[in-house]
Amino acid sequence: MRILMLSDRIPPENAGGAEKVAWALARGLRDAGHELHVIAATREPSFEAVREGIPTYHLHVQYPSRLAAYFALYNPQVVAPLHQLYHTIKPDVVSAFNIHTDLTYYSLSLAHQLHIPTTITLQDVMAFSYTKLTHFIQPPYPDDITPEQYRLPRLYNLKKMRLRYNPLRNLLIQRILRQVNVRIAGSEALRQALTANGLSDFRVLHASVVPQDFDTDPATVENLRERLNLAGRKVILFAGRLSHDKGSVQLLATLDRLVKVIPNVTLLTLTRATLEQQGLTAPEYQHLLDHVCVGGWMQGEELAAAYQLADVVVVPSICLDVFPTINLEAMAAGKPIIATCYGGSPEAISDGETGYIVNPFNTERFADRLQQLLTDERLARQMGEAGRQRLLTQFTLTRQVALMEQAYQAAIKQL
């Protein structure tokens, strides 16, 4: 099958969760014998390349961010190049991932006009919301969320975006998505949110990671431990940049509780952002600075080593975090996870078996769970091993590829 994948960004230039998921799937489909082509965007002049045996086409896109609600629908910079590539490649199916910034929803309309079967895999809420979805998390911060609570309040996007709001954006996205042959959501939580906001008929397909990517030799782990000055420390890994929606306030409040009982605990964040950019230089956090280490941006062998030196991995988001790949990466590394009850994390983690699901606002319980895993090495090892086994049975690339192949066949049959 000749598959044309669309993704605004791909590694190595952009190696966020969504980008890594799309590229890993492209490699998996290639290994399954399919002919893969990938179109992405770039701020540089347009160029073509071959990456890991996959032809990639990088289209120049640049526009003022204040116009994103308009350019998400139609960007004249990419229309002609897309049209040419569709005709040149002649794909059996167009497989879209994140296209809401650069390649635009029009890329799907164009494929529809040319009678090319289409699928789209949504990994965030941008099809109906301009920002991360947080409105449903309100005092008293319940653990359980009903699907109806995901529905956006009236005028929500307008109040959020003001002059950057486009009144036709969501209506046009709905119309375009109805033309797509197969629609896929990255988690059941996202599927429920999409349905609550007028976007229906989505099937769920979870992402995967390759477990071998998180195996590394002990010497590499110890070298990283020494470089980060983490010898003798109990390490909590937060694989990203601390921010409000990612639960930074709740995580730091939990750390404040924890340092009183485990003085050698350290929170390791993997980001290029400085302490100041992560809000850690505020007066209320000065006493915690000795317990925070900024490891920088990591990938490949170094990222694997960071997971291996961690004692526990945390994902404390206070938004609809669709299906954090951090959970899967921790499972691949054989590490226990403490993750948020909000979003798709409960679909990855078996509570009490591979880690714990917590309400980040309950910092006392959050701290208790962390203390339990940081002080009971046997339990932590047992949960980590169970997590890796769960990954190997439920979240493999082979399984994801097989389900994606079914989606492509279903799309083709609809024409």
Order of alpha helices (4+ residues) and beta strands (2+ residues): beta-alpha-beta-beta-beta-alpha-alpha-beta-alpha-beta-alpha-alpha-beta-alpha-beta-alpha-beta-alpha-beta-beta-alpha-beta-alpha-beta-alpha-beta-alpha-alpha-alpha
